[in-house]
Amino acid sequence: MEILRACLLVLIASAVCVEPKNVFYNTSHSIVPGKLNVHLVAHTHDDVGWMKTFDQYYFGSNNTIQGACVQNVLDSLVPALLADKNRKFVYAFFKRWWCEQTDVVQSTVKKLVTLGQLEFINGGICMHDEGATHFIDMIDQTTLGHQFIKQQFNVTPRIGWQIDPFGHSAVQAYLLGAEVGFDSLFFARIDYQDRTKRKNDKTLEVVWQGSKSLGSSAQIFATVFPDHYGPPSGFFFEVDDDSPNVQDNINLFDYNVQERVNDFVAAALSQDGRVNALYSTPSIYTNAKHAANESWPLKMDDFFPYADAVNRYFTGYFTSRPALKGYIRHLSGYYLAARQLEFFKGKSKEGPTMDSLANALAITQHHDAVTGTERQHVANDYAKMLSVGYKEAEGLVALSLACLVESESKSGCRSSGTEFQQANTQYSCPLLNITYCPPTEVDLSLGKRLVVVVYNSLGWKREDVIRIPLINENVTVENFNGKEIESQIFPVTNESIAVRNYYATAYVGIPPTQTPHYWLAFTASVPPLGFSTYYVVSSTKTAAATLAWQTVYKSTESENGTIKVGQGNLKLIYSQNRGKLKHSKLKINAPVEQSYSYYIGNDGSGNTQASGAYMFFPNGTVPIHSEDQAPLIVMRGPLFDEVHEKINSWIYQITRVYKGKEHAEVEFTIGPIPIDDGIGKEVITQITTNMKSNRTFFTDSNGRDFLKRIRDYRADWDLEVMQPIAGNYYPIVLGSYIKDDSTELSILVDRSVGGSSILDGQLELMLHRRFVHDDSGGLVLVLNETVCILTECKGLTIQGKYYLRIDPVGEGAKWRRSFGQEIYSPFLLAFTEQDGDNWTNLQVPTFSGMDPTYSLPDNIAIITLQELEDGKVLLRLAHIYEVGEDKDLSNMATVELKKLFPERKINKISEMNLSANQEREDMEKKRLVWKVEGSHDDEPKESRGSPIDAETLMVELAPMEIRTFIIILS
């Protein structure tokens, strides 16, 4: 969030950067026992985009916005370190500068790293956010940076440095801290009430245990800065700061070295009279703390939500820029699948790669990227990076699939004659969510056949409904055996066409040449880590795809007072009053009311806080009622039923109930949010039941663990409630749920949002935001997203989904965990077409990269399968359940690697730390163990999987355990 270029103090006092020629100070790094050792940590905080773009920050351009130039910081750093061997510097934004340096400079820098003068902390591509990020993205971006540092310098970062994210997650502590191999974690932003108490109690330093499943085995020492991440008053050397500069030339009238040193000593003396100051690093400080052999308070859970002052809750960013958040999440799942396909094809040094997408996804995990807290031109730049990366990866995916459909070997292939249209820019389908997919919009009545290849990146067999837009109505769908399968046709709504035409034109640059009239839906059944092929052909038979029948219910009409939707175990029963429905399935009948409202964004008048990109400060709630003149439209078909509701002129909702599924899918289209009245709005949806949830609800931590939340309560201090809504909002990356003695209500989301349970029995999600005032969070920009075609600009419309299910208490975890994986990793679709005179079935119409008799256990997911540059394979397996979460699946699970790689011999396997830059055994030997105050004998004993057996190659995983391997295959 801030760009700093100075010698900064991390703990007590500030660094004096230059000494006079005639006075010498002892700046050696030794620690003096019996004195107050003041560690002077010189660092710079360089954002990879915020007020300026990544490139603008690096090159120092666009300085009318902000004066900052990263390459100048690094260019001046090397001679400064060489001038005094005791000087030290820590850094976390390095790769681009390094690649531009000469061999001589690179050699010098390597020596500085070896001598410990330059230390890499964190070591990821960016300092990622901890609220809106998914744990897989956090792992990927950290791994990318750690691999670069390992390759270039043969070092492994051991310090977590998260000084600027707006709150801190449990997953960051145990997964991206302890499991990476870090010895300590430093950060700055915690709630102002929490900070005050910790300063008074002297508990700013703790042992943080973020996982109840992994327990003490994943603890980490954590240091909270007493006052953000800057030095004390008077020692801040940023450009244009009021602190007196150090003038070290003795010939100057303003020579002030002695004066500034005296000021520094006086500041230190105010805390302790026995002062020893030294140039230091977080590693040196951590070692000193560990050597003290003290016991530390134990911190559980996380540091959300975060407020830096009264009424300044950083809980709005959980939802800000929802379209960018959705784009990042979509490409994250795509990247996971694309790496798998590249592995099955075999990595090639020629042709398209995924490097651009990997870097773009890494950069956009930054705490001013996925958060939505960047300026508009920066958000556009992030989206451009992602689009360029996607296009390149798309070509690789097309080549991989084309190769696999023609090769019966599972050990790789190099060429193919089949061309998938996904490789062609004109025929890709990244806009399928807005009914825009040119490769499916072909006239099949002319004798063409559409080939659809469906890839499943999950480790178990999966069945799901595919929906693609078509021009033709009379079509049939055949599986790879030539057998006709059940399918469903239903019309594309006018509302969908309006969104499609505007946004396809805005994003593609040209208006669509034709308009599809129908959606085709069919059920795809796909093996684990594999694909299945389906054919869509024109048909004149009466047994073509079933056309969904449509019923229109005006607001005054109903069938015996109710409208029943759903064909399987789950039925939604709508009452005559719009918005009220009953959720009915075996064992459960629960009244549920779904509604929309918006919070009025406070405008900041009268010296109050405004809502904006960062902040959430509501000034009243306005219910959004369905327009009476808009009918309720129900479409019924053999695969699923749909309920269409036009809530108002800028909110449209479709609720789907699938045959054989026991959850409801809610697709919302929101926007443009009107602001002509001068009022900013934050749109929410609320699911209300009669459950007695007793102020308690649960939200996920970065898509991984679920944490218990209690309204108006903090476990670490007595909360003074200043904001009963904003102060109870939490980040939701996977989902949220409430429960009582008999029932659980769960909601899962397709991107990160903010959410809460403001009333008992109710869950709330914030879906979209638009304002007319800035929130004074530092961005100096109103969050008012627009999309333009030439000179016409409209407020942003977003389309997204959330998923709803009710279960008997204790049974909801199965759905949340398994279906949560399906949301993150949707089917990957690829298309090609064949002319009527040249229909040929693909040589390999179905494929699984695993042994055909095998699938992963229901509680295990593959989160990385990737061939590295040296031909080795990076494999990560994750247990997706917590201890005690499910009576059947919260237990030890086993994966058979021989069946995971059925046609390739495993010559060598090494278990690594999470970021794969050191062997796990070495990490555990080196990692510091910290003492904790008090007794914790009542905690459940954590478990870990046993070391892998070299003969059987069986991998055990305990609840919430992730195991990382580097494998050499024949």
Secondary structure as GFF3:
##gff-version 3
##sequence-region A 1 970
A	DSSP	beta_strand	36	41	.	.	.	ID=ss1
A	DSSP	alpha_helix	54	59	.	.	.	ID=ss2
A	DSSP	alpha_helix	70	83	.	.	.	ID=ss3
A	DSSP	beta_strand	89	91	.	.	.	ID=ss4
A	DSSP	alpha_helix	95	99	.	.	.	ID=ss5
A	DSSP	alpha_helix	103	114	.	.	.	ID=ss6
A	DSSP	beta_strand	118	120	.	.	.	ID=ss7
A	DSSP	alpha_helix	135	153	.	.	.	ID=ss8
A	DSSP	beta_strand	159	162	.	.	.	ID=ss9
A	DSSP	alpha_helix	170	173	.	.	.	ID=ss10
A	DSSP	pi_helix	174	178	.	.	.	ID=ss11
A	DSSP	beta_strand	184	187	.	.	.	ID=ss12
A	DSSP	alpha_helix	192	201	.	.	.	ID=ss13
A	DSSP	beta_strand	205	209	.	.	.	ID=ss14
A	DSSP	three_ten_helix	215	218	.	.	.	ID=ss15
A	DSSP	beta_strand	219	224	.	.	.	ID=ss16
A	DSSP	alpha_helix	257	269	.	.	.	ID=ss17
A	DSSP	beta_strand	275	280	.	.	.	ID=ss18
A	DSSP	alpha_helix	282	291	.	.	.	ID=ss19
A	DSSP	beta_strand	295	296	.	.	.	ID=ss20
A	DSSP	beta_strand	298	300	.	.	.	ID=ss21
A	DSSP	alpha_helix	322	345	.	.	.	ID=ss22
A	DSSP	alpha_helix	355	363	.	.	.	ID=ss23
A	DSSP	alpha_helix	376	404	.	.	.	ID=ss24
A	DSSP	three_ten_helix	421	423	.	.	.	ID=ss25
A	DSSP	three_ten_helix	425	427	.	.	.	ID=ss26
A	DSSP	three_ten_helix	432	434	.	.	.	ID=ss27
A	DSSP	three_ten_helix	438	440	.	.	.	ID=ss28
A	DSSP	three_ten_helix	444	446	.	.	.	ID=ss29
A	DSSP	beta_strand	449	456	.	.	.	ID=ss30
A	DSSP	beta_strand	462	470	.	.	.	ID=ss31
A	DSSP	beta_strand	475	478	.	.	.	ID=ss32
A	DSSP	beta_strand	484	485	.	.	.	ID=ss33
A	DSSP	beta_strand	487	491	.	.	.	ID=ss34
A	DSSP	alpha_helix	494	508	.	.	.	ID=ss35
A	DSSP	beta_strand	518	526	.	.	.	ID=ss36
A	DSSP	beta_strand	530	538	.	.	.	ID=ss37
A	DSSP	beta_strand	546	547	.	.	.	ID=ss38
A	DSSP	beta_strand	549	553	.	.	.	ID=ss39
A	DSSP	beta_strand	562	565	.	.	.	ID=ss40
A	DSSP	beta_strand	571	575	.	.	.	ID=ss41
A	DSSP	beta_strand	580	585	.	.	.	ID=ss42
A	DSSP	beta_strand	588	601	.	.	.	ID=ss43
A	DSSP	three_ten_helix	605	607	.	.	.	ID=ss44
A	DSSP	beta_strand	618	624	.	.	.	ID=ss45
A	DSSP	beta_strand	632	636	.	.	.	ID=ss46
A	DSSP	beta_strand	640	648	.	.	.	ID=ss47
A	DSSP	beta_strand	651	658	.	.	.	ID=ss48
A	DSSP	beta_strand	664	670	.	.	.	ID=ss49
A	DSSP	beta_strand	680	688	.	.	.	ID=ss50
A	DSSP	beta_strand	696	701	.	.	.	ID=ss51
A	DSSP	beta_strand	705	710	.	.	.	ID=ss52
A	DSSP	three_ten_helix	726	728	.	.	.	ID=ss53
A	DSSP	beta_strand	730	732	.	.	.	ID=ss54
A	DSSP	beta_strand	735	739	.	.	.	ID=ss55
A	DSSP	beta_strand	743	749	.	.	.	ID=ss56
A	DSSP	beta_strand	753	756	.	.	.	ID=ss57
A	DSSP	beta_strand	762	770	.	.	.	ID=ss58
A	DSSP	beta_strand	786	789	.	.	.	ID=ss59
A	DSSP	beta_strand	792	795	.	.	.	ID=ss60
A	DSSP	beta_strand	798	808	.	.	.	ID=ss61
A	DSSP	alpha_helix	813	824	.	.	.	ID=ss62
A	DSSP	beta_strand	828	834	.	.	.	ID=ss63
A	DSSP	three_ten_helix	836	838	.	.	.	ID=ss64
A	DSSP	beta_strand	846	848	.	.	.	ID=ss65
A	DSSP	beta_strand	860	867	.	.	.	ID=ss66
A	DSSP	beta_strand	873	879	.	.	.	ID=ss67
A	DSSP	beta_strand	893	896	.	.	.	ID=ss68
A	DSSP	alpha_helix	897	900	.	.	.	ID=ss69
A	DSSP	beta_strand	906	912	.	.	.	ID=ss70
A	DSSP	alpha_helix	920	926	.	.	.	ID=ss71
A	DSSP	beta_strand	931	932	.	.	.	ID=ss72
A	DSSP	beta_strand	954	957	.	.	.	ID=ss73
A	DSSP	beta_strand	962	969	.	.	.	ID=ss74
###
